[in-house]
Amino acid sequence: MKVLILAGGLGTRLSEETDLIPKPLVKIGEKPILWHIMHIYKQYGFKEFVILLGYKGHMIKEYFANNNENNWDITFLDTGQKTDTGGRIKRAAQHIDNQTFMLTYGDGLADINLIQLLSFHQKHGGLATMTSVQLASRFGILEIGDEERVIQFKEKPKENEAWINGGFFVCEPSMLNYIDNDETIFEKNPLATLANDGELFTYRHRGFWKCMDTLRDKRELDELAKSDSPPWIYKN
């Protein structure tokens, strides 16, 4: 089964790093975050990757030309620097062999069980499964009563937060029909229309998940990578 990875964005919120290199090559510990993402899939037996390139894509090609110790089967697809997420995915149509495929972003790590995710997708029969996650607030939450009295204070609550798109999709090839062209933002009209048509399901992941969106996120992931047991590493 092919795994598509979106790796072409500008990464402007992490410009301290991405002015020089593409975001997927930003190192977490000693390896680029893209390597860690691919390793998550490898742990569950998925080794065929289609890397959807854009901004500084040649640097990603060069990295794996010199660092493919895992013998991954990698197809590098230049999808254009200005192409949006939906357009990048649509351009990969010829590489998925009209088969079910996996899809994720090049900046998020999780301890997700990909076999359980795939099983969930196969059982519901829809065109797409999106992994959803909950984010704890970085700030305490106040419950305020009469006379502005604080009734309850919760530090970084998680249980009441909304579920959000966490990547790690499983899709049927006909899902690509919901994407119009290079300008299509996958997270807008395609996902909304799939939901309206009853074809989008979500796999709720309650374990570790973190997106490297800012320099603060990068530093937090760095510290986790240096630990004896990074949370996104599968434990037998």
C-alpha positions as a LaTeX table, in Angstrom:
\begin{tabular}{lrrr}
\hline
Residue & $x$ (\AA) & $y$ (\AA) & $z$ (\AA) \\
\hline
Met1 & 0.00 & 0.00 & 0.00 \\
Lys2 & 1.35 & 3.42 & $-0.97$ \\
Val3 & 1.85 & 6.16 & 1.61 \\
Leu4 & 1.58 & 9.74 & 0.32 \\
Ile5 & 3.34 & 12.39 & 2.38 \\
Leu6 & 2.68 & 16.10 & 1.85 \\
Ala7 & 6.14 & 17.66 & 1.93 \\
Gly8 & 5.94 & 20.74 & $-0.26$ \\
Gly9 & 4.76 & 23.62 & 1.92 \\
Leu10 & 6.74 & 26.73 & 2.80 \\
Gly11 & 6.63 & 26.23 & 6.56 \\
Thr12 & 6.47 & 29.99 & 7.13 \\
Arg13 & 5.66 & 29.73 & 10.86 \\
Leu14 & 8.98 & 27.93 & 11.34 \\
Ser15 & 10.99 & 30.38 & 9.25 \\
Glu16 & 13.93 & 30.22 & 11.67 \\
Glu17 & 14.59 & 26.80 & 10.13 \\
Thr18 & 12.76 & 26.80 & 6.81 \\
Asp19 & 14.52 & 29.80 & 5.29 \\
Leu20 & 17.38 & 27.38 & 4.64 \\
Ile21 & 15.78 & 23.95 & 4.34 \\
Pro22 & 12.30 & 22.53 & 3.64 \\
Lys23 & 10.23 & 21.88 & 6.76 \\
Pro24 & 10.27 & 18.07 & 6.40 \\
Leu25 & 14.08 & 18.16 & 6.73 \\
Val26 & 14.04 & 20.05 & 10.03 \\
Lys27 & 15.75 & 17.71 & 12.47 \\
Ile28 & 14.07 & 16.18 & 15.48 \\
Gly29 & 16.95 & 14.81 & 17.48 \\
Glu30 & 19.42 & 13.51 & 14.91 \\
Lys31 & 16.97 & 12.82 & 12.05 \\
Pro32 & 14.62 & 14.96 & 9.92 \\
Ile33 & 10.99 & 14.87 & 10.98 \\
Leu34 & 10.17 & 13.29 & 7.61 \\
Trp35 & 12.43 & 10.34 & 8.50 \\
His36 & 10.56 & 9.90 & 11.80 \\
Ile37 & 7.19 & 9.94 & 9.99 \\
Met38 & 8.34 & 7.33 & 7.52 \\
His39 & 9.71 & 5.22 & 10.36 \\
Ile40 & 6.25 & 5.25 & 12.00 \\
Tyr41 & 4.85 & 3.67 & 8.84 \\
Lys42 & 7.76 & 1.25 & 8.50 \\
Gln43 & 7.07 & $-0.09$ & 12.00 \\
Tyr44 & 3.72 & $-1.35$ & 10.70 \\
Gly45 & 5.05 & $-2.75$ & 7.45 \\
Phe46 & 4.33 & 0.18 & 5.10 \\
Lys47 & 7.48 & 0.93 & 3.09 \\
Glu48 & 6.26 & 2.36 & $-0.23$ \\
Phe49 & 6.25 & 6.14 & $-0.14$ \\
Val50 & 5.29 & 8.90 & $-2.55$ \\
Ile51 & 6.82 & 12.14 & $-1.29$ \\
Leu52 & 4.88 & 15.14 & $-2.63$ \\
Leu53 & 7.54 & 17.79 & $-3.12$ \\
Gly54 & 7.38 & 21.56 & $-3.58$ \\
Tyr55 & 9.48 & 24.13 & $-1.73$ \\
Lys56 & 13.18 & 23.15 & $-1.86$ \\
Gly57 & 12.15 & 19.65 & $-2.89$ \\
His58 & 15.56 & 18.94 & $-4.42$ \\
Met59 & 17.04 & 18.99 & $-0.91$ \\
Ile60 & 14.70 & 16.19 & 0.19 \\
Lys61 & 15.75 & 14.13 & $-2.83$ \\
Glu62 & 19.41 & 14.72 & $-2.02$ \\
Tyr63 & 18.94 & 13.72 & 1.62 \\
Phe64 & 17.46 & 10.32 & 0.77 \\
Ala65 & 19.96 & 9.74 & $-2.03$ \\
Asn66 & 22.56 & 9.66 & 0.72 \\
Asn67 & 20.48 & 8.39 & 3.66 \\
Asn68 & 18.16 & 5.53 & 2.71 \\
Glu69 & 19.51 & 2.96 & 5.14 \\
Asn70 & 16.01 & 1.52 & 5.54 \\
Asn71 & 15.78 & 0.64 & 1.83 \\
Trp72 & 12.43 & 2.36 & 1.56 \\
Asp73 & 10.74 & 2.37 & $-1.85$ \\
Ile74 & 10.48 & 6.13 & $-2.44$ \\
Thr75 & 8.93 & 7.98 & $-5.37$ \\
Phe76 & 9.66 & 11.71 & $-5.40$ \\
Leu77 & 6.92 & 13.70 & $-7.12$ \\
Asp78 & 7.55 & 17.37 & $-7.83$ \\
Thr79 & 4.09 & 18.90 & $-7.45$ \\
Gly80 & 5.13 & 22.54 & $-7.86$ \\
Gln81 & 5.96 & 25.14 & $-5.26$ \\
Lys82 & 2.62 & 27.00 & $-5.53$ \\
Thr83 & 0.34 & 23.94 & $-5.71$ \\
Asp84 & $-2.02$ & 23.59 & $-2.75$ \\
Thr85 & $-2.54$ & 20.46 & $-0.66$ \\
Gly86 & $-5.41$ & 19.07 & $-2.72$ \\
Gly87 & $-3.55$ & 19.65 & $-5.95$ \\
Arg88 & $-0.48$ & 17.86 & $-4.65$ \\
Ile89 & $-2.56$ & 14.82 & $-3.73$ \\
Lys90 & $-4.40$ & 14.84 & $-7.07$ \\
Arg91 & $-1.10$ & 14.83 & $-8.96$ \\
Ala92 & $-0.20$ & 11.53 & $-7.31$ \\
Ala93 & $-3.14$ & 9.69 & $-8.93$ \\
Gln94 & $-0.90$ & 7.81 & $-11.35$ \\
His95 & 1.21 & 6.45 & $-8.49$ \\
Ile96 & $-1.46$ & 4.81 & $-6.33$ \\
Asp97 & $-2.34$ & 2.07 & $-8.84$ \\
Asn98 & $-6.08$ & 2.62 & $-8.28$ \\
Gln99 & $-5.68$ & 1.13 & $-4.81$ \\
Thr100 & $-6.46$ & 2.22 & $-1.26$ \\
Phe101 & $-3.68$ & 4.53 & $-0.05$ \\
Met102 & $-2.50$ & 6.25 & 3.08 \\
Leu103 & $-1.82$ & 9.98 & 3.35 \\
Thr104 & $-0.33$ & 12.27 & 5.97 \\
Tyr105 & 1.44 & 15.57 & 6.50 \\
Gly106 & 5.21 & 15.98 & 6.64 \\
Asp107 & 5.22 & 17.65 & 10.04 \\
Gly108 & 3.23 & 15.50 & 12.50 \\
Leu109 & 4.24 & 12.61 & 14.76 \\
Ala110 & 2.00 & 10.18 & 16.65 \\
Asp111 & 2.01 & 6.79 & 18.34 \\
Ile112 & $-0.94$ & 5.77 & 16.18 \\
Asn113 & $-1.60$ & 2.09 & 15.50 \\
Leu114 & $-1.78$ & 2.09 & 11.71 \\
Ile115 & $-3.11$ & $-1.46$ & 11.51 \\
Gln116 & $-6.08$ & $-0.51$ & 13.67 \\
Leu117 & $-6.57$ & 2.64 & 11.59 \\
Leu118 & $-6.62$ & 0.61 & 8.36 \\
Ser119 & $-9.00$ & $-1.95$ & 9.86 \\
Phe120 & $-11.37$ & 0.84 & 10.93 \\
His121 & $-11.31$ & 2.26 & 7.41 \\
Gln122 & $-12.01$ & $-1.08$ & 5.78 \\
Lys123 & $-14.98$ & $-1.74$ & 8.04 \\
His124 & $-16.90$ & 1.52 & 7.53 \\
Gly125 & $-16.78$ & 1.39 & 3.73 \\
Gly126 & $-16.45$ & 5.16 & 3.18 \\
Leu127 & $-14.06$ & 6.89 & 0.81 \\
Ala128 & $-11.83$ & 8.48 & 3.46 \\
Thr129 & $-10.78$ & 8.14 & 7.07 \\
Met130 & $-9.21$ & 11.09 & 8.86 \\
Thr131 & $-7.44$ & 10.59 & 12.15 \\
Ser132 & $-8.69$ & 13.11 & 14.72 \\
Val133 & $-6.91$ & 14.22 & 17.88 \\
Gln134 & $-7.60$ & 16.43 & 20.88 \\
Leu135 & $-5.25$ & 19.18 & 21.95 \\
Ala136 & $-4.86$ & 20.24 & 25.54 \\
Ser137 & $-5.03$ & 24.00 & 26.03 \\
Arg138 & $-1.76$ & 25.72 & 26.86 \\
Phe139 & $-3.66$ & 27.86 & 29.32 \\
Gly140 & $-5.72$ & 27.19 & 32.43 \\
Ile141 & $-9.50$ & 27.38 & 32.07 \\
Leu142 & $-11.64$ & 29.33 & 34.54 \\
Glu143 & $-15.26$ & 28.58 & 35.39 \\
Ile144 & $-16.64$ & 31.90 & 36.65 \\
Gly145 & $-19.80$ & 32.26 & 38.74 \\
Asp146 & $-21.71$ & 35.09 & 40.41 \\
Glu147 & $-19.86$ & 38.22 & 41.44 \\
Glu148 & $-16.97$ & 37.14 & 39.25 \\
Arg149 & $-16.03$ & 34.41 & 41.73 \\
Val150 & $-13.86$ & 31.64 & 40.30 \\
Ile151 & $-15.75$ & 28.40 & 40.87 \\
Gln152 & $-13.21$ & 26.08 & 39.33 \\
Phe153 & $-9.76$ & 26.26 & 37.79 \\
Lys154 & $-8.54$ & 23.54 & 35.42 \\
Glu155 & $-4.93$ & 23.52 & 34.32 \\
Lys156 & $-4.58$ & 22.67 & 30.65 \\
Pro157 & $-7.80$ & 20.69 & 30.33 \\
Lys158 & $-8.13$ & 18.28 & 27.44 \\
Glu159 & $-11.41$ & 16.45 & 27.81 \\
Asn160 & $-13.57$ & 19.36 & 26.61 \\
Glu161 & $-11.43$ & 20.35 & 23.64 \\
Ala162 & $-12.72$ & 19.86 & 20.11 \\
Trp163 & $-11.44$ & 17.06 & 17.92 \\
Ile164 & $-9.21$ & 18.32 & 15.08 \\
Asn165 & $-7.62$ & 16.98 & 11.91 \\
Gly166 & $-4.51$ & 15.01 & 12.91 \\
Gly167 & $-3.54$ & 13.74 & 9.45 \\
Phe168 & $-2.85$ & 10.01 & 9.06 \\
Phe169 & $-5.59$ & 9.46 & 6.46 \\
Val170 & $-6.64$ & 6.30 & 4.67 \\
Cys171 & $-8.33$ & 6.96 & 1.32 \\
Glu172 & $-9.93$ & 5.18 & $-1.59$ \\
Pro173 & $-8.74$ & 6.21 & $-5.07$ \\
Ser174 & $-12.15$ & 7.67 & $-5.98$ \\
Met175 & $-11.64$ & 10.23 & $-3.21$ \\
Leu176 & $-9.44$ & 12.06 & $-5.72$ \\
Asn177 & $-12.60$ & 12.94 & $-7.68$ \\
Tyr178 & $-13.40$ & 15.44 & $-4.93$ \\
Ile179 & $-10.28$ & 17.45 & $-5.78$ \\
Asp180 & $-10.62$ & 19.88 & $-8.68$ \\
Asn181 & $-7.18$ & 21.25 & $-9.50$ \\
Asp182 & $-3.85$ & 22.58 & $-8.24$ \\
Glu183 & $-5.56$ & 25.42 & $-6.38$ \\
Thr184 & $-7.77$ & 23.11 & $-4.31$ \\
Ile185 & $-7.12$ & 23.16 & $-0.57$ \\
Phe186 & $-7.73$ & 19.59 & 0.56 \\
Glu187 & $-8.80$ & 20.66 & 4.04 \\
Lys188 & $-11.61$ & 22.87 & 2.74 \\
Asn189 & $-14.02$ & 21.87 & $-0.02$ \\
Pro190 & $-12.93$ & 18.23 & $-0.57$ \\
Leu191 & $-13.21$ & 17.23 & 3.09 \\
Ala192 & $-16.39$ & 19.26 & 3.58 \\
Thr193 & $-18.02$ & 17.65 & 0.54 \\
Leu194 & $-16.92$ & 14.16 & 1.57 \\
Ala195 & $-18.52$ & 14.80 & 4.96 \\
Asn196 & $-21.74$ & 16.10 & 3.37 \\
Asp197 & $-21.88$ & 12.99 & 1.19 \\
Gly198 & $-21.43$ & 10.70 & 4.21 \\
Glu199 & $-18.10$ & 9.43 & 2.88 \\
Leu200 & $-15.74$ & 10.86 & 5.54 \\
Phe201 & $-15.16$ & 8.99 & 8.80 \\
Thr202 & $-12.78$ & 9.71 & 11.66 \\
Tyr203 & $-10.53$ & 7.48 & 13.69 \\
Arg204 & $-10.18$ & 9.00 & 17.16 \\
His205 & $-6.60$ & 8.79 & 18.35 \\
Arg206 & $-6.25$ & 9.33 & 22.09 \\
Gly207 & $-2.53$ & 8.73 & 22.37 \\
Phe208 & 0.48 & 10.92 & 21.62 \\
Trp209 & 0.26 & 13.37 & 18.71 \\
Lys210 & 2.19 & 16.53 & 18.01 \\
Cys211 & 2.55 & 18.77 & 14.98 \\
Met212 & 5.77 & 20.74 & 14.43 \\
Asp213 & 4.17 & 24.07 & 13.63 \\
Thr214 & 6.45 & 26.50 & 15.48 \\
Leu215 & 9.97 & 26.68 & 16.88 \\
Arg216 & 8.54 & 25.88 & 20.30 \\
Asp217 & 7.00 & 22.68 & 18.92 \\
Lys218 & 10.32 & 21.78 & 17.32 \\
Arg219 & 12.17 & 22.18 & 20.61 \\
Glu220 & 9.60 & 20.09 & 22.49 \\
Leu221 & 9.88 & 17.27 & 19.94 \\
Asp222 & 13.66 & 17.57 & 20.10 \\
Glu223 & 13.61 & 16.87 & 23.82 \\
Leu224 & 11.33 & 13.88 & 23.36 \\
Ala225 & 13.57 & 12.49 & 20.61 \\
Lys226 & 16.55 & 12.58 & 22.95 \\
Ser227 & 14.76 & 10.54 & 25.61 \\
Asp228 & 15.20 & 6.79 & 26.01 \\
Ser229 & 11.72 & 6.15 & 24.64 \\
Pro230 & 10.29 & 8.75 & 22.21 \\
Pro231 & 6.48 & 8.39 & 22.36 \\
Trp232 & 6.02 & 7.87 & 18.60 \\
Ile233 & 8.28 & 4.80 & 18.56 \\
Tyr234 & 6.35 & 1.53 & 18.46 \\
Lys235 & 6.97 & $-0.69$ & 21.47 \\
Asn236 & 6.82 & $-4.45$ & 20.89 \\
\hline
\end{tabular}
